[in-house]
Amino acid sequence: MSNPLKKLASQTAVYGLPSIVGRLLNWFLVPMYLGIAAFTTDQYGIVTEMYSYVAFLVVFLTYGMETAFFRFSSQEEHDKKKVYSTIISSLFITSGLFIGAAFLFDQSIANWLKYPNNTEFVTWFALIVGLDAISSIPMAKLRADNKALKFGGVNLANIAVNIGLNLFFLAYCLPNFRDGETNWLIETFYNPEIGVGYVFISNLIASGVKFILLLPDMLKARYGVEISLLKKMFIYALPLLVFGLAGIVNETIDRIMMKRILFDVIGETKTMSEIGIYGACYKISIIITLFIQAFRYAAEPFFFAQEKEKNAKDSYATIMNYFVIVCATIFLGVMLFMDVVKYFIPNEDFWVGLPVVPILLFANIFLGIYYNQSIWYKLSGKTKYGAYIGIFGAIITIAINYIWILEYSYMASAWATLICYGSMTILSFILGQKHYPINYNFGKIGLYLGLALGLYFFTTYIALPAGILKYGIHSLIILVYLGIIYFLERPVRNVKS
């Protein structure tokens, strides 16, 4: 591996590790929700649906400014302090307006969401989204300034508060109250009528803590908006906003559409159960997303910095190769040990949705490949193509879900996700080769993905009972897979940078 690749690997560990640890700990809240707290399928459907809106709104309220910050602060002709102060001031204004509007129209929004008796959901999430949007830029600045320790510390503090409160409310107060046991802590801080709302309250307090920890850095900024600079950044970021919104449509619109399409046909409880089952099984596929998230934290600033190097495109191609190897290995490991992995969801009522897992895992692999490829339009300044590709994917997602949800429920959503990300990857490659050609080794990429998929299907035809023999054979299959990769990749290790 060349020196730039070693640098990226180390940065992925430094900046991605806190993210992976944090998201992994949050990921492990799911067994607690479905086990200790004993959320039913329809209760977990509420959690799944509400966070679908959060994902959309965070992208909307940051409107591509995180990438714009990296782009403009890395250019010598722009004053880094002015770039930062302009962006952070803009986000304060827009987030403040958003929060104010949510408080003003909370009942109307709650009615539209079909939670007319839960206006508090609207105000809680408005604060969560607003605080997270503002916090995104100080966090980006910590990455750009290589303040890895503080970046990780703030991230982990946010996660620790969220998890701690979840455990307090839902793993301590709820079970004890349910068993008829109480004390002053439970009587003071726990209200059983809030129910799943404690998931949201924990998140809100954690977002507030994160904001407060970043506040000293934010107060150092010279607040003010340089209109001409903001206009340039907005022109650059607008296509990224469109792409980001389209990406969130691809990622979360299925759960929102399920409620809109199924609600009046099969009823509220059954609809929310379908959403809850899909959301829980979707969480298993997020194991690949965890790696992608860690990779992206380091990769985006690295790619911009690496652009000036002579062999930058060769580095990008090699990075793609190793990225696919990791993702394909994760896919194979999860699927070959699904008999064990499924206990991540301790409630068997949710297991009916497990067939979506391999589909969603492979969909997330394509999403990761696409994220790698997307560097071509960010580096070339042709971010409008990111918007075009994102809209193309959103159209596919919405169309497939609209046509097939009523008949196939969440299975239609899973296939829509795979077809969407696969199509976006192909389209991005075609456009990228025209505008910013990178010589990706798609022969090897296809081989690694195809081999992982083939080995998985091979194991499905071997009827082995769960036990030592089965797990031993599956472990051997993974070792063979890794051995083949090692054999094929050995020459790459000697390539000079």
Secondary structure, 3 states (H helix, E strand, C coil): CCHHHHHHHHHHHHHHHHHHHHHHHHHCHHHHHHCCCCCCHHHHHHHHHHHHHHHHHHHHHHCCHHHHHHHHHCCCCCCHHHHHHHHHHHHHHHHHHHHHHHHHCHHHHHHHCCCCCCHHHHHHHHHHHHHHHHHHHHHHHHHHCCCHHHHHHHHHHHHHHHHHHHHHHHHHHHHHHHCCCCCHHHHHHCCCCCCCHHHHHHHHHHHHHHHHHHHHHHHCCCCCCCHHHHHHHHHHHHHHHHHHHHHHHHHHHHHHHHHHHHHHHHCHHHHHHHHHHHHHHHHHHHHHHHHHHHHHHHHHHHHHHHCCCCCHHHHHHHHHHHHHHHHHHHHHHHHHCHHHHHHHCCCHHHHHHCCHHHHHHHHHHHHHHHHHHCHHHHHCCCCHHHHHHHHHHHHHHHHHHHHHHHHHCHHHHHHHHHHHHHHHHHHHHHHHHHHCCCCCCHHHHHHHHHHHHHHHHHHHCCCCCCCHHHHHHHHHHHHHHHHHHHHHHHHHHHCCC
